Every structure is written in structure tokens, then in C-alpha cells.
Amino acid sequence: MRKHLAETATMKSRIADLSGLRRGHISVACSQAVLPHFLPEQIEQYQTEFPQVTFSVTNKDGAEAAAALLNYSVDLAIVFESLKHSEFQTLFAVPQPIYAFMSDDHPLARKPTLKFSDCLDYPLALPSNRYAVRKAIQIMADRGNTSLSPAIEADSYVLLQAYVSKTNAIGFELQIGLPSEFDAALVARPLEQPRLAPGLLYIVQRKDRTLPVAAARFAQQMTEALASRYDPDQR
């Protein structure tokens, strides 16, 4: 049923595009990191040109995003985790290093870069296991034979940032999830990852599906934005 609805939406979008109406609806599943800054900016930019296109956004990572693509409940997924499935097509992938963030008066705030081992001397404020950033942090811990015992664990990055700003805890986020200027109470420092290359942020669609015109255009817009900002080969 959802496949039929998706195909119908694609047909309607093409008809609207040909007639110059530029109508449509775009559904996106995405990692938490793109929610605060990148995705709202991209949606605003798109709707400035095509104001009659609407959006729905759900916070899903990994298996949840894969399931949403497979059952046609979303057009696109933007995730910090490779969706290894023969039915998926990666439209674009770009490196995304992990940053540690902390209060501006934290002892580590004076360092330009940090080692993961530096952070382990302080309480950790970590996202829950459903997030790809947590999985990447777990890989770092495993490679250092370290067990993680977070002082706080939460699904909300707003909560984690507020907690970190008031304590000597350290949190972690992708580069794309950081504001251009952090709140005055917080600073972010890149993690040195000599044994772990930066992870990749992926734009993914279902392979056997022709995207509606609106969704295909939005995917292209995001690809160009990510390439210009984070792909060293495009600079």
C-alpha cells in the first residue's frame, strides 16, 4: 500500500513540475545531528524557491532509518551510519569528524584538540545507544579497552548540552551538529582520531524507487551544500 502511495506521489510531483506548480511533499528520516542547524537551513532555502513544497521530518538513525526507507514512509535518509542493504542507494557521503563539547571554563577547553583518553578523566554526557554518535564513541572506548559509564545518558541533545554547560562533564557531537557560534557557556574541540577515520554522513534513498521531483531536487541541494562545506575535494 505504501509503495503504491509513494508511486502515486511521484507521478503527481512530475505532473505538478511539468505544469509549473512546483508542489510536493518531502519526507526525511535523519540523524539527530542534522536537526538543529543544517536541515532547517536547507528546508528554508528550498521553500524560498518552492514555497508550496511541504516537509515532514523524523529523527531516526541506523536500523530505524532503514526500516522507514524500506516501507516507503520516507523519501530520504540522512544518517551517520552506513545502511548496508542491497535495496539502498547512497546518493552522497561526506566525512564528519566527532567533536567534544564542554563548558567554556572546563580544564580541557584551553586545548585546541583532544584525545578521547583526555575526556575519560571527566564525567561523560552521552546520547543513548540508538544514536550513531554513541556507537562511534563506543568503538573508541572498545579500542582503548575502556568501559563507558556515563554520568548522564539521554535521547535529547538539548538536555545533554544544558547539563554539560552547568557541570564539568563532556559531551560529543558531529561537526554538522555544532552551531556556527556555540552558546557562550559551551565550547567544542575536535577529537584526534589517529586509529579511527572520521565517520561518514550519508544521504540515502531506496534503490528501486524513483524519487518525486521535489525530493530529488532537495537531495541534490543538500549534496551540493555538504560537498561545499565538508568535502575537501570540492574546496
Kinemage of the C-alpha trace (Angstrom):
@kinemage 1
@onewidth
@group {chain A} dominant
@subgroup {mainchain}
@vectorlist {calphas} color= white
{ca met a 1} P 0.000 0.000 0.000
{ca arg a 2} L 2.756 2.452 0.943
{ca lys a 3} L 4.657 1.573 -2.239
{ca his a 4} L 1.552 2.410 -4.282
{ca leu a 5} L 1.118 5.716 -2.423
{ca ala a 6} L 4.786 6.568 -2.980
{ca glu a 7} L 4.484 5.865 -6.708
{ca thr a 8} L 1.325 7.993 -6.861
{ca ala a 9} L 3.125 10.865 -5.102
{ca thr a 10} L 5.971 10.613 -7.613
{ca met a 11} L 3.538 10.805 -10.531
{ca lys a 12} L 1.705 13.783 -9.027
{ca ser a 13} L 5.001 15.538 -8.382
{ca arg a 14} L 6.079 15.071 -12.005
{ca ile a 15} L 2.770 16.375 -13.292
{ca ala a 16} L 2.979 19.384 -10.984
{ca asp a 17} L 6.558 20.025 -12.039
{ca leu a 18} L 5.682 19.912 -15.724
{ca ser a 19} L 2.768 22.280 -15.197
{ca gly a 20} L 4.946 24.723 -13.281
{ca leu a 21} L 3.086 24.330 -9.973
{ca arg a 22} L 6.173 23.057 -8.103
{ca arg a 23} L 4.037 21.350 -5.497
{ca gly a 24} L 5.010 18.301 -3.497
{ca his a 25} L 5.819 16.799 -0.122
{ca ile a 26} L 9.229 15.571 1.061
{ca ser a 27} L 9.637 13.146 3.950
{ca val a 28} L 13.041 12.768 5.588
{ca ala a 29} L 14.484 10.491 8.275
{ca cys a 30} L 17.687 11.850 9.766
{ca ser a 31} L 20.318 11.624 12.450
{ca gln a 32} L 19.889 13.992 15.360
{ca ala a 33} L 22.975 15.979 14.384
{ca val a 34} L 21.370 17.473 11.265
{ca leu a 35} L 18.204 18.572 13.087
{ca pro a 36} L 19.260 21.768 14.915
{ca his a 37} L 21.039 23.664 12.136
{ca phe a 38} L 21.707 22.000 8.775
{ca leu a 39} L 18.278 20.602 7.954
{ca pro a 40} L 16.207 23.675 8.974
{ca glu a 41} L 18.559 25.833 6.912
{ca gln a 42} L 18.212 23.535 3.883
{ca ile a 43} L 14.426 23.365 4.160
{ca glu a 44} L 14.164 27.160 4.444
{ca gln a 45} L 16.387 27.572 1.394
{ca tyr a 46} L 14.318 25.088 -0.614
{ca gln a 47} L 10.969 26.586 0.353
{ca thr a 48} L 12.197 30.059 -0.553
{ca glu a 49} L 12.310 28.838 -4.159
{ca phe a 50} L 9.419 26.363 -3.938
{ca pro a 51} L 7.067 27.635 -1.204
{ca gln a 52} L 4.311 25.118 -1.979
{ca val a 53} L 6.506 22.115 -1.137
{ca thr a 54} L 5.912 20.784 2.386
{ca phe a 55} L 8.137 18.635 4.606
{ca ser a 56} L 7.885 16.011 7.324
{ca val a 57} L 10.983 15.093 9.353
{ca thr a 58} L 11.549 12.207 11.768
{ca asn a 59} L 14.569 11.589 13.965
{ca lys a 60} L 15.802 8.120 13.019
{ca asp a 61} L 19.245 6.549 12.813
{ca gly a 62} L 20.573 3.231 11.591
{ca ala a 63} L 18.012 0.433 11.580
{ca glu a 64} L 15.098 2.813 12.198
{ca ala a 65} L 16.011 4.909 9.153
{ca ala a 66} L 16.492 1.760 7.078
{ca ala a 67} L 13.054 0.481 8.033
{ca ala a 68} L 11.471 3.836 7.135
{ca leu a 69} L 13.051 3.718 3.674
{ca leu a 70} L 12.053 0.111 3.113
{ca asn a 71} L 8.397 0.674 3.992
{ca tyr a 72} L 8.195 3.881 1.909
{ca ser a 73} L 7.365 6.084 4.896
{ca val a 74} L 10.235 8.445 3.977
{ca asp a 75} L 11.816 9.556 0.710
{ca leu a 76} L 15.327 10.196 2.000
{ca ala a 77} L 17.525 9.310 4.963
{ca ile a 78} L 20.420 11.468 6.188
{ca val a 79} L 22.361 9.304 8.618
{ca phe a 80} L 25.765 8.924 10.254
{ca glu a 81} L 25.806 5.199 9.664
{ca ser a 82} L 26.094 3.132 6.505
{ca leu a 83} L 22.806 1.384 5.691
{ca lys a 84} L 24.153 -1.926 4.440
{ca his a 85} L 21.288 -3.288 2.408
{ca ser a 86} L 21.085 -4.213 -1.252
{ca glu a 87} L 17.887 -2.178 -1.588
{ca phe a 88} L 19.547 1.137 -0.682
{ca gln a 89} L 21.376 3.627 -2.863
{ca thr a 90} L 23.819 6.122 -1.374
{ca leu a 91} L 23.396 9.454 -3.149
{ca phe a 92} L 26.281 11.147 -1.342
{ca ala a 93} L 28.647 10.550 1.564
{ca val a 94} L 30.878 13.093 3.292
{ca pro a 95} L 33.316 12.832 6.243
{ca gln a 96} L 32.029 14.001 9.602
{ca pro a 97} L 34.545 14.174 12.490
{ca ile a 98} L 33.359 13.971 16.077
{ca tyr a 99} L 33.831 16.923 18.434
{ca ala a 100} L 33.874 17.006 22.218
{ca phe a 101} L 31.947 19.876 23.784
{ca met a 102} L 32.245 21.230 27.302
{ca ser a 103} L 31.721 24.340 29.418
{ca asp a 104} L 33.879 27.312 28.485
{ca asp a 105} L 35.693 27.161 31.836
{ca his a 106} L 36.414 23.431 31.616
{ca pro a 107} L 40.118 22.470 32.112
{ca leu a 108} L 40.202 20.919 28.618
{ca ala a 109} L 38.684 23.973 26.928
{ca arg a 110} L 42.137 25.521 26.580
{ca lys a 111} L 43.352 22.721 24.278
{ca pro a 112} L 42.858 23.133 20.501
{ca thr a 113} L 42.274 19.392 20.003
{ca leu a 114} L 41.594 16.499 22.351
{ca lys a 115} L 42.341 12.821 22.570
{ca phe a 116} L 39.468 10.570 23.555
{ca ser a 117} L 41.545 9.406 26.519
{ca asp a 118} L 41.676 13.045 27.748
{ca cys a 119} L 37.900 13.058 28.034
{ca leu a 120} L 37.763 9.922 30.154
{ca asp a 121} L 39.106 11.797 33.178
{ca tyr a 122} L 35.768 13.649 33.384
{ca pro a 123} L 32.083 12.696 33.622
{ca leu a 124} L 30.582 11.830 30.245
{ca ala a 125} L 27.247 13.064 28.920
{ca leu a 126} L 26.305 10.605 26.179
{ca pro a 127} L 23.409 10.072 23.796
{ca ser a 128} L 21.596 6.762 24.073
{ca asn a 129} L 22.588 3.655 22.129
{ca arg a 130} L 20.065 4.400 19.371
{ca tyr a 131} L 22.314 7.179 18.050
{ca ala a 132} L 25.230 6.596 15.687
{ca val a 133} L 27.451 9.057 17.589
{ca arg a 134} L 27.158 6.858 20.678
{ca lys a 135} L 28.140 3.828 18.606
{ca ala a 136} L 31.229 5.678 17.340
{ca ile a 137} L 32.172 6.644 20.901
{ca gln a 138} L 31.715 3.017 21.937
{ca ile a 139} L 34.132 1.924 19.192
{ca met a 140} L 36.734 4.363 20.543
{ca ala a 141} L 36.224 3.001 24.053
{ca asp a 142} L 36.473 -0.604 22.897
{ca arg a 143} L 39.699 0.065 21.025
{ca gly a 144} L 41.144 1.553 24.200
{ca asn a 145} L 39.811 -1.331 26.324
{ca thr a 146} L 37.747 1.172 28.271
{ca ser a 147} L 34.249 0.708 29.630
{ca leu a 148} L 31.837 3.606 29.360
{ca ser a 149} L 29.986 4.709 32.486
{ca pro a 150} L 28.232 7.952 31.560
{ca ala a 151} L 27.213 10.371 34.277
{ca ile a 152} L 24.101 11.023 32.196
{ca glu a 153} L 22.579 9.340 29.158
{ca ala a 154} L 19.710 10.867 27.193
{ca asp a 155} L 17.929 10.977 23.854
{ca ser a 156} L 17.845 14.774 23.987
{ca tyr a 157} L 20.910 16.730 22.899
{ca val a 158} L 19.283 19.873 24.284
{ca leu a 159} L 19.316 18.245 27.707
{ca leu a 160} L 22.892 16.996 27.282
{ca gln a 161} L 24.168 20.428 26.261
{ca ala a 162} L 22.370 22.108 29.150
{ca tyr a 163} L 23.843 19.574 31.580
{ca val a 164} L 27.362 19.983 30.182
{ca ser a 165} L 27.129 23.783 30.410
{ca lys a 166} L 26.490 23.545 34.175
{ca thr a 167} L 28.982 20.781 35.074
{ca asn a 168} L 32.486 19.549 34.256
{ca ala a 169} L 31.055 16.790 32.046
{ca ile a 170} L 31.975 16.318 28.383
{ca gly a 171} L 29.582 15.559 25.526
{ca phe a 172} L 30.127 14.573 21.895
{ca glu a 173} L 28.600 15.685 18.609
{ca leu a 174} L 29.226 15.576 14.860
{ca gln a 175} L 30.702 18.679 13.265
{ca ile a 176} L 27.467 19.296 11.358
{ca gly a 177} L 25.538 19.346 14.636
{ca leu a 178} L 27.532 22.221 16.080
{ca pro a 179} L 26.226 25.777 15.698
{ca ser a 180} L 28.400 28.276 13.849
{ca glu a 181} L 28.756 30.010 17.200
{ca phe a 182} L 28.175 27.945 20.318
{ca asp a 183} L 26.308 29.302 23.295
{ca ala a 184} L 28.703 31.427 25.340
{ca ala a 185} L 28.701 28.763 28.046
{ca leu a 186} L 29.993 25.987 25.740
{ca val a 187} L 32.994 25.301 23.510
{ca ala a 188} L 33.739 22.430 21.120
{ca arg a 189} L 37.078 20.806 20.299
{ca pro a 190} L 37.810 18.204 17.588
{ca leu a 191} L 38.810 14.738 18.702
{ca glu a 192} L 42.093 13.348 17.432
{ca gln a 193} L 41.304 10.037 15.786
{ca pro a 194} L 44.575 8.510 14.560
{ca arg a 195} L 43.215 4.972 14.595
{ca leu a 196} L 39.666 5.789 13.631
{ca ala a 197} L 38.975 7.756 10.476
{ca pro a 198} L 36.090 10.237 10.629
{ca gly a 199} L 32.738 8.636 10.048
{ca leu a 200} L 30.621 9.467 7.038
{ca leu a 201} L 27.289 11.235 6.798
{ca tyr a 202} L 25.132 9.590 4.126
{ca ile a 203} L 22.201 10.717 2.001
{ca val a 204} L 20.328 7.538 1.108
{ca gln a 205} L 17.234 6.522 -0.841
{ca arg a 206} L 15.590 3.257 -1.703
{ca lys a 207} L 17.364 1.871 -4.788
{ca asp a 208} L 14.318 0.645 -6.690
{ca arg a 209} L 12.384 3.878 -6.218
{ca thr a 210} L 12.265 6.898 -8.488
{ca leu a 211} L 12.045 9.854 -6.152
{ca pro a 212} L 9.374 12.510 -6.606
{ca val a 213} L 10.760 15.576 -8.367
{ca ala a 214} L 10.673 17.657 -5.190
{ca ala a 215} L 12.606 15.056 -3.156
{ca ala a 216} L 15.178 14.527 -5.908
{ca arg a 217} L 15.791 18.285 -6.112
{ca phe a 218} L 16.124 18.535 -2.340
{ca ala a 219} L 18.649 15.675 -2.293
{ca gln a 220} L 20.697 17.498 -4.925
{ca gln a 221} L 20.577 20.746 -2.949
{ca met a 222} L 21.798 19.008 0.217
{ca thr a 223} L 24.532 17.197 -1.695
{ca glu a 224} L 25.860 20.484 -3.042
{ca ala a 225} L 25.730 22.093 0.416
{ca leu a 226} L 27.542 19.203 2.121
{ca ala a 227} L 30.155 18.998 -0.620
{ca ser a 228} L 30.960 22.699 -0.449
{ca arg a 229} L 31.291 22.688 3.345
{ca tyr a 230} L 32.822 19.357 4.266
{ca asp a 231} L 34.271 17.609 1.197
{ca pro a 232} L 37.973 18.566 0.874
{ca asp a 233} L 37.943 17.551 -2.815
{ca gln a 234} L 35.317 20.218 -3.508
{ca arg a 235} L 37.108 23.102 -1.830
